Amino acid sequence: MTINFKKQANAIKIFDKNPIIAEIKVHSPKYGDLLKGRSEMDILRIYEEAGAVGISYITDKQHFNGNFDMFKKICENTELPVLRKDFLTTKDEIEKTASAGASTVLIIARLLKEKTAEFVDFALECGLDTLVEVHNTEEIEIAKSTNTTMIGINNRDISKLELDDGTVSLTENLADLIPKDRILVSESGIANLTDLKTALKYADAALIGTSFMTAENQKEFVKSFVEGK
């Protein structure tokens, strides 16, 4: 059963927690192997116990060493909503995402351009929520023209494959351009509680991967983000 990210985020706010989408990230083009011998399922349990509002997993194999079978396993073994992150350009991949039991699929405006609205509608027809990702004002205009319930500001430039030093200042600068009836997610470049506070001042939720995966005490670190003010 899929669970809506919006319902989860609203529910966790009632308990005065921060809505954190925690990413299980196998590999980073910048930092290399992030698993360090750990299993994805163990990390999933840590995220659940730490109070994450949802789970994200990158299925891209070429740059992030993702694995679709592992993504499906994650979907089957958690009651949290699960987001599939990848550079999707075909509707077959949207259907495949839905069949895996996912809650949400990432739609990248930069990749799909004028096809973004069409892909959003198709994903919604497949029973998926959509997170349309943007990085500049032109892409925001594309996202606004769609029926997506969620828009994500990626603080890093995807064309540079996370090798740039994106910061939450991009969320700060672009947030006012996002319609108030959409859930705004600040993605990437959130390394500490100061970054998180800035992000959540403008966004409804934060998606965090690398800093969680590289934390020395992962559970306590994630928990500090969920509970931090």
TORFI-607208 format. One record per residue (C-alpha): residue number from 1; residue in one letter; x, y, z. Coordinates in pm, 1 decimal, padded with zeros to 6 digits, always signed. Example, Ala and Ser with C-alpha at 12.3 -4.5 7.8 and 13.67 -1.06 7.14 Angstrom:
BEGIN
(r 1 'A' (+01230.0 -00450.0 +00780.0))
(r 2 'S' (+01367.0 -00106.0 +00714.0))
END
This chain:
BEGIN
(r 1 'M' (+00000.0 +00000.0 +00000.0))
(r 2 'T' (+00138.2 +00339.0 -00095.1))
(r 3 'I' (+00122.7 +00628.7 +00147.5))
(r 4 'N' (+00105.1 +00992.0 +00046.0))
(r 5 'F' (+00405.4 +01210.9 +00131.4))
(r 6 'K' (+00176.3 +01505.4 +00206.9))
(r 7 'K' (-00022.8 +01310.0 +00465.4))
(r 8 'Q' (+00298.2 +01186.3 +00624.3))
(r 9 'A' (+00447.8 +01535.2 +00639.0))
(r 10 'N' (+00135.3 +01684.2 +00791.6))
(r 11 'A' (+00111.5 +01403.1 +01045.4))
(r 12 'I' (+00469.1 +01440.2 +01162.9))
(r 13 'K' (+00428.3 +01817.6 +01204.1))
(r 14 'I' (+00155.4 +01748.3 +01459.2))
(r 15 'F' (+00422.8 +01588.3 +01677.0))
(r 16 'D' (+00650.4 +01889.8 +01627.1))
(r 17 'K' (+00899.0 +01694.4 +01414.8))
(r 18 'N' (+01076.8 +01803.9 +01098.2))
(r 19 'P' (+00952.8 +01637.3 +00775.2))
(r 20 'I' (+01267.5 +01463.3 +00652.0))
(r 21 'I' (+01281.0 +01242.4 +00342.1))
(r 22 'A' (+01587.5 +01026.0 +00401.5))
(r 23 'E' (+01777.2 +00891.4 +00104.6))
(r 24 'I' (+01940.4 +00551.1 +00082.6))
(r 25 'K' (+02232.0 +00639.8 -00142.5))
(r 26 'V' (+02468.1 +00367.7 -00257.2))
(r 27 'H' (+02728.3 +00577.4 -00439.3))
(r 28 'S' (+02815.9 +00942.3 -00493.8))
(r 29 'P' (+03007.4 +01071.5 -00797.9))
(r 30 'K' (+03189.4 +01300.4 -00555.2))
(r 31 'Y' (+03243.9 +01076.1 -00250.9))
(r 32 'G' (+03239.5 +00727.7 -00403.5))
(r 33 'D' (+03101.0 +00425.9 -00215.0))
(r 34 'L' (+02858.7 +00535.0 +00056.1))
(r 35 'L' (+02743.2 +00195.8 +00179.8))
(r 36 'K' (+03084.1 +00106.9 +00325.0))
(r 37 'G' (+02985.0 -00257.6 +00361.7))
(r 38 'R' (+02643.0 -00185.7 +00508.3))
(r 39 'S' (+02315.3 -00318.4 +00369.5))
(r 40 'E' (+02042.6 -00097.6 +00228.4))
(r 41 'M' (+01786.9 -00274.3 +00446.1))
(r 42 'D' (+01978.8 -00191.6 +00763.2))
(r 43 'I' (+01987.7 +00172.8 +00659.4))
(r 44 'L' (+01614.5 +00160.3 +00588.2))
(r 45 'R' (+01549.7 +00043.7 +00944.8))
(r 46 'I' (+01771.3 +00320.1 +01082.9))
(r 47 'Y' (+01576.3 +00581.0 +00888.8))
(r 48 'E' (+01245.3 +00439.1 +01007.9))
(r 49 'E' (+01356.4 +00432.3 +01370.8))
(r 50 'A' (+01497.4 +00785.5 +01345.9))
(r 51 'G' (+01157.0 +00918.6 +01239.0))
(r 52 'A' (+01196.8 +00995.8 +00867.7))
(r 53 'V' (+00874.3 +01095.8 +00694.2))
(r 54 'G' (+00966.3 +00904.5 +00379.7))
(r 55 'I' (+01239.4 +00718.0 +00194.1))
(r 56 'S' (+01419.7 +00805.9 -00128.4))
(r 57 'Y' (+01631.1 +00570.0 -00336.7))
(r 58 'I' (+01833.3 +00643.6 -00651.1))
(r 59 'T' (+01793.7 +00365.9 -00907.7))
(r 60 'D' (+02035.5 +00514.3 -01164.1))
(r 61 'K' (+02306.4 +00253.8 -01222.3))
(r 62 'Q' (+02559.0 +00446.9 -01431.0))
(r 63 'H' (+02642.6 +00730.6 -01192.5))
(r 64 'F' (+02496.7 +00623.8 -00856.8))
(r 65 'N' (+02523.6 +00242.4 -00870.3))
(r 66 'G' (+02152.6 +00204.7 -00801.1))
(r 67 'N' (+01963.4 -00121.7 -00838.2))
(r 68 'F' (+01595.2 -00143.1 -00930.2))
(r 69 'D' (+01550.9 -00480.7 -00761.1))
(r 70 'M' (+01676.4 -00324.9 -00437.7))
(r 71 'F' (+01435.6 -00034.7 -00485.8))
(r 72 'K' (+01149.8 -00283.0 -00518.2))
(r 73 'K' (+01265.8 -00463.9 -00205.3))
(r 74 'I' (+01267.4 -00135.8 -00012.5))
(r 75 'C' (+00911.7 -00062.5 -00126.9))
(r 76 'E' (+00801.5 -00408.9 -00014.1))
(r 77 'N' (+00961.7 -00377.6 +00328.5))
(r 78 'T' (+00848.2 -00039.5 +00458.3))
(r 79 'E' (+00518.8 +00131.4 +00531.9))
(r 80 'L' (+00675.5 +00470.4 +00461.7))
(r 81 'P' (+00621.1 +00632.3 +00121.1))
(r 82 'V' (+00910.7 +00563.0 -00115.2))
(r 83 'L' (+01037.1 +00798.6 -00385.9))
(r 84 'R' (+01218.4 +00668.2 -00692.9))
(r 85 'K' (+01493.8 +00903.8 -00806.7))
(r 86 'D' (+01635.4 +00852.6 -01154.0))
(r 87 'F' (+01678.6 +01028.9 -01487.0))
(r 88 'L' (+01351.7 +00893.6 -01627.1))
(r 89 'T' (+01262.6 +00973.4 -01988.2))
(r 90 'T' (+01012.8 +00697.6 -02080.4))
(r 91 'K' (+00663.3 +00615.9 -01967.2))
(r 92 'D' (+00759.3 +00249.2 -01940.8))
(r 93 'E' (+00980.9 +00345.7 -01647.9))
(r 94 'I' (+00687.9 +00525.2 -01485.0))
(r 95 'E' (+00478.7 +00208.0 -01509.5))
(r 96 'K' (+00769.3 +00004.1 -01376.2))
(r 97 'T' (+00795.5 +00239.0 -01078.5))
(r 98 'A' (+00426.2 +00198.7 -00998.9))
(r 99 'S' (+00444.8 -00180.0 -01029.6))
(r 100 'A' (+00724.9 -00186.3 -00772.2))
(r 101 'G' (+00491.0 -00043.0 -00508.6))
(r 102 'A' (+00644.9 +00304.7 -00497.6))
(r 103 'S' (+00459.5 +00608.0 -00369.6))
(r 104 'T' (+00627.3 +00880.2 -00573.2))
(r 105 'V' (+00843.5 +00929.0 -00880.6))
(r 106 'L' (+01092.3 +01205.0 -00956.5))
(r 107 'I' (+01018.7 +01400.3 -01273.7))
(r 108 'I' (+01308.9 +01624.3 -01378.5))
(r 109 'A' (+01191.0 +01933.7 -01564.4))
(r 110 'R' (+01533.9 +01991.3 -01718.3))
(r 111 'L' (+01524.7 +01650.8 -01886.4))
(r 112 'L' (+01162.9 +01638.1 -01999.6))
(r 113 'K' (+01105.7 +02007.6 -02073.7))
(r 114 'E' (+00773.0 +02045.3 -02260.1))
(r 115 'K' (+00689.7 +01678.7 -02191.1))
(r 116 'T' (+00696.1 +01731.7 -01813.9))
(r 117 'A' (+00321.2 +01793.6 -01778.3))
(r 118 'E' (+00241.7 +01487.2 -01990.4))
(r 119 'F' (+00467.3 +01265.7 -01775.6))
(r 120 'V' (+00317.9 +01404.9 -01454.2))
(r 121 'D' (-00033.8 +01323.5 -01572.7))
(r 122 'F' (+00071.1 +00974.2 -01678.1))
(r 123 'A' (+00232.5 +00908.3 -01339.0))
(r 124 'L' (-00078.7 +01031.5 -01159.4))
(r 125 'E' (-00288.7 +00796.1 -01374.0))
(r 126 'C' (-00057.4 +00513.8 -01262.1))
(r 127 'G' (-00133.7 +00596.1 -00898.6))
(r 128 'L' (+00194.8 +00771.5 -00823.9))
(r 129 'D' (+00256.7 +01107.8 -00665.0))
(r 130 'T' (+00506.9 +01322.0 -00852.7))
(r 131 'L' (+00797.3 +01534.7 -00735.7))
(r 132 'V' (+00890.7 +01768.8 -01019.3))
(r 133 'E' (+01250.0 +01879.7 -00975.7))
(r 134 'V' (+01368.9 +02229.4 -01068.3))
(r 135 'H' (+01692.1 +02427.0 -01039.8))
(r 136 'N' (+01610.7 +02766.3 -01193.8))
(r 137 'T' (+01326.2 +03004.1 -01280.0))
(r 138 'E' (+01266.5 +02858.2 -01626.4))
(r 139 'E' (+01218.4 +02510.5 -01483.6))
(r 140 'I' (+00983.9 +02645.7 -01216.7))
(r 141 'E' (+00758.9 +02780.1 -01492.4))
(r 142 'I' (+00750.6 +02431.7 -01644.5))
(r 143 'A' (+00664.9 +02273.9 -01307.0))
(r 144 'K' (+00389.9 +02527.5 -01236.4))
(r 145 'S' (+00215.5 +02432.1 -01560.6))
(r 146 'T' (+00174.9 +02070.2 -01446.8))
(r 147 'N' (-00066.3 +01896.3 -01211.3))
(r 148 'T' (+00207.9 +01787.1 -00973.0))
(r 149 'T' (+00135.7 +01813.7 -00601.5))
(r 150 'M' (+00505.9 +01852.4 -00517.8))
(r 151 'I' (+00792.0 +02060.0 -00651.3))
(r 152 'G' (+01150.4 +01999.1 -00543.8))
(r 153 'I' (+01422.7 +02260.4 -00562.7))
(r 154 'N' (+01748.4 +02075.4 -00617.9))
(r 155 'N' (+02014.1 +02291.0 -00456.9))
(r 156 'R' (+02272.9 +02118.4 -00674.1))
(r 157 'D' (+02299.6 +02120.1 -01053.1))
(r 158 'I' (+02213.0 +01772.4 -01185.9))
(r 159 'S' (+02408.8 +01837.5 -01502.9))
(r 160 'K' (+02721.8 +01843.6 -01285.2))
(r 161 'L' (+02624.0 +01514.0 -01113.0))
(r 162 'E' (+02659.2 +01655.5 -00760.4))
(r 163 'L' (+03016.5 +01768.9 -00818.8))
(r 164 'D' (+02913.9 +02130.7 -00756.4))
(r 165 'D' (+02882.5 +02285.7 -00411.8))
(r 166 'G' (+02511.9 +02364.9 -00409.6))
(r 167 'T' (+02367.2 +02522.7 -00094.8))
(r 168 'V' (+02024.8 +02587.7 +00052.7))
(r 169 'S' (+02057.7 +02949.8 -00058.2))
(r 170 'L' (+01901.4 +02836.7 -00387.0))
(r 171 'T' (+01587.4 +02723.9 -00201.1))
(r 172 'E' (+01587.2 +03057.0 -00020.7))
(r 173 'N' (+01610.1 +03246.9 -00350.2))
(r 174 'L' (+01352.5 +03048.3 -00547.1))
(r 175 'A' (+01091.8 +02950.0 -00286.9))
(r 176 'D' (+00866.6 +03252.9 -00338.7))
(r 177 'L' (+00818.3 +03149.6 -00701.9))
(r 178 'I' (+00657.0 +02817.6 -00603.5))
(r 179 'P' (+00275.2 +02825.0 -00576.2))
(r 180 'K' (+00154.2 +02786.9 -00216.8))
(r 181 'D' (-00077.6 +02499.7 -00313.0))
(r 182 'R' (+00223.1 +02277.1 -00393.8))
(r 183 'I' (+00439.0 +02095.1 -00141.7))
(r 184 'L' (+00789.7 +02237.3 -00168.0))
(r 185 'V' (+01083.4 +02006.5 -00101.3))
(r 186 'S' (+01439.1 +02135.3 -00059.0))
(r 187 'E' (+01674.5 +01873.5 -00202.3))
(r 188 'S' (+02048.1 +01821.8 -00148.9))
(r 189 'G' (+02318.4 +02043.9 -00004.9))
(r 190 'I' (+02180.8 +02010.4 +00349.5))
(r 191 'A' (+02475.7 +01915.7 +00567.7))
(r 192 'N' (+02387.3 +02039.8 +00917.6))
(r 193 'L' (+02106.9 +02175.8 +01135.2))
(r 194 'T' (+02175.9 +02531.7 +01025.8))
(r 195 'D' (+02119.1 +02427.6 +00663.5))
(r 196 'L' (+01804.7 +02241.4 +00765.3))
(r 197 'K' (+01659.0 +02538.6 +00952.2))
(r 198 'T' (+01717.1 +02758.3 +00650.0))
(r 199 'A' (+01560.0 +02503.1 +00415.5))
(r 200 'L' (+01250.1 +02450.9 +00630.8))
(r 201 'K' (+01200.2 +02822.8 +00670.3))
(r 202 'Y' (+01100.2 +02820.1 +00303.4))
(r 203 'A' (+01016.7 +02457.5 +00221.0))
(r 204 'D' (+00765.1 +02206.3 +00357.5))
(r 205 'A' (+01013.0 +01918.0 +00369.7))
(r 206 'A' (+01380.7 +01840.5 +00314.2))
(r 207 'L' (+01534.3 +01552.7 +00118.1))
(r 208 'I' (+01875.2 +01455.1 +00251.6))
(r 209 'G' (+02112.9 +01184.1 +00132.5))
(r 210 'T' (+02489.3 +01228.8 +00137.4))
(r 211 'S' (+02521.9 +01383.1 +00484.4))
(r 212 'F' (+02310.0 +01101.2 +00630.0))
(r 213 'M' (+02508.0 +00831.9 +00449.6))
(r 214 'T' (+02843.8 +00970.4 +00564.4))
(r 215 'A' (+02743.6 +01033.4 +00928.1))
(r 216 'E' (+02952.5 +00849.8 +01186.6))
(r 217 'N' (+02650.9 +00762.7 +01402.8))
(r 218 'Q' (+02382.5 +00751.2 +01138.7))
(r 219 'K' (+02076.2 +00690.6 +01356.0))
(r 220 'E' (+02155.8 +00966.8 +01604.4))
(r 221 'F' (+02250.9 +01205.9 +01324.6))
(r 222 'V' (+01923.6 +01151.8 +01134.9))
(r 223 'K' (+01726.5 +01171.4 +01458.6))
(r 224 'S' (+01889.8 +01505.7 +01536.0))
(r 225 'F' (+01758.0 +01639.3 +01205.6))
(r 226 'V' (+01407.3 +01504.6 +01266.3))
(r 227 'E' (+01391.6 +01646.7 +01616.3))
(r 228 'G' (+01618.0 +01952.5 +01578.1))
(r 229 'K' (+01484.6 +02307.5 +01593.9))
END
